[in-house]
Amino acid sequence: MNLWRQIRPLALRIYYLFADGPRAFEAAENSVADLSSEFSALFFQHSGRVCDKWHHYLPVYDRLFGPFRSASKEGAPIRFLEIGVWRGGSLEIWRKFFGGSAVIHGIDRDESCAALNTSDLPVHIGSQTDQDFLANVVNQMEGLDIVLDDGSHRARDQRKTFDVLFPLLSDGGLYVIEDTHTSYWWSYGGGFRKPGTAIEMAKSLVDGMHSWYHRFPVKRKMWAKTDVNAVHFFDSIIAIEKKRRIPPVRSNRGVDPFGA
Ligand SMILES: C[S@@+](CC[C@H](N)C(=O)[O-])C[C@H]1O[C@@H](n2cnc3c(N)ncnc32)[C@H](O)[C@@H]1O
């Protein structure tokens, strides 16, 4: 027993070396995502700076961001922050998607991304784990309605960023973490059901959201109980809706057919 305890970390490491990384799967050559999706159409027509996307994300963006897009098209200044700018292509597509009145900023720790900075699509250089930097960016944006974390994809960074930015999100805002398959990859700080990954953090938000009904210890319980309205899991995308909640209320209407 003692010996197992000692060698367990090493055994797990070796196991993860083999289990880590994507399984081989055959991508259909013509697997073009749902072209009726607005984002798909914009993505496949895009000829500006390069942007790299998994096809199955494209309709998910429509579903998640559709209501914000409609509000934005009607002139509401939706504030959208993308973590991970890379070559700047996604920022350009977000501008087309949300329209001219949206406030769209990007963050990247790679200094070469400073060359992509414009007054229309400001790019801030810094790390997604730097609390003061993030708070300063949100200040410049005058608030925050949507976060899309497409940055380092490392478990610890995703968690830290969430802990800083979720409280700064507006009521009714949406927090999205992308490429959450990395939660299973050792090389990204992940592992199967490993505490602390984005997937496990989101599961614990589900527990916290239900903590009106139980007393089990849950991390981030207080926020989740009062501020998390829904947690959506898609393949490699997690979306957390923020909405101030009041204690659940229950009542009934109608006539009891058994006459009680
Ligand atoms: C997957 S790319 C982003 C792709 C881009 N959103 C797109 O769709 O075209 C990830 C980016 O995150 C940046 N990044 C990695 N770690 C970061 C960190 N700690 N803070 C901020 N940006 C980071 C990288 O420099 C890289 O440009």
The ligand as an SDF file (V2000), in Angstrom:
LIG
                    3D

 27 29  0  0  0  0  0  0  0  0999 V2000
   -5.1620   29.5170  -30.3340 C   0  0  0  0  0  0  0  0  0  0  0  0
   -4.3230   31.0460  -30.4750 S   0  0  0  0  0  0  0  0  0  0  0  0
   -5.6620   32.1700  -30.6510 C   0  0  0  0  0  0  0  0  0  0  0  0
   -6.3700   32.0050  -31.9530 C   0  0  0  0  0  0  0  0  0  0  0  0
   -7.3290   33.1200  -32.3080 C   0  0  0  0  0  0  0  0  0  0  0  0
   -8.2790   33.4050  -31.2580 N   0  0  0  0  0  0  0  0  0  0  0  0
   -8.0750   32.6880  -33.5680 C   0  0  0  0  0  0  0  0  0  0  0  0
   -9.2170   32.1860  -33.4260 O   0  0  0  0  0  0  0  0  0  0  0  0
   -7.5450   32.8530  -34.6600 O   0  0  0  0  0  0  0  0  0  0  0  0
   -3.7720   31.2750  -28.8400 C   0  0  0  0  0  0  0  0  0  0  0  0
   -3.1040   32.6150  -28.5710 C   0  0  0  0  0  0  0  0  0  0  0  0
   -3.0560   32.7630  -27.1610 O   0  0  0  0  0  0  0  0  0  0  0  0
   -1.8670   33.4280  -26.8070 C   0  0  0  0  0  0  0  0  0  0  0  0
   -1.5250   33.1230  -25.4180 N   0  0  0  0  0  0  0  0  0  0  0  0
   -0.9430   32.0020  -24.9200 C   0  0  0  0  0  0  0  0  0  0  0  0
   -0.7710   32.1190  -23.5940 N   0  0  0  0  0  0  0  0  0  0  0  0
   -1.2800   33.3230  -23.2300 C   0  0  0  0  0  0  0  0  0  0  0  0
   -1.3920   34.0190  -21.9950 C   0  0  0  0  0  0  0  0  0  0  0  0
   -0.9520   33.4800  -20.8570 N   0  0  0  0  0  0  0  0  0  0  0  0
   -1.9520   35.2420  -21.9930 N   0  0  0  0  0  0  0  0  0  0  0  0
   -2.3930   35.7950  -23.1380 C   0  0  0  0  0  0  0  0  0  0  0  0
   -2.3050   35.1910  -24.3550 N   0  0  0  0  0  0  0  0  0  0  0  0
   -1.7580   33.9680  -24.4020 C   0  0  0  0  0  0  0  0  0  0  0  0
   -0.8410   32.9090  -27.8240 C   0  0  0  0  0  0  0  0  0  0  0  0
    0.2230   33.8400  -27.9530 O   0  0  0  0  0  0  0  0  0  0  0  0
   -1.6870   32.7440  -29.0850 C   0  0  0  0  0  0  0  0  0  0  0  0
   -1.5630   33.8650  -29.9280 O   0  0  0  0  0  0  0  0  0  0  0  0
  1  2  1  0
  2  3  1  0
  2 10  1  0
  3  4  1  0
  4  5  1  0
  5  6  1  0
  5  7  1  0
  7  8  2  0
  7  9  1  0
 10 11  1  0
 11 12  1  0
 11 26  1  0
 12 13  1  0
 13 14  1  0
 13 24  1  0
 14 15  1  0
 14 23  1  0
 15 16  2  0
 16 17  1  0
 17 18  1  0
 17 23  2  0
 18 19  1  0
 18 20  2  0
 20 21  1  0
 21 22  2  0
 22 23  1  0
 24 25  1  0
 24 26  1  0
 26 27  1  0
M  CHG  2   2   1   9  -1
M  END
$$$$
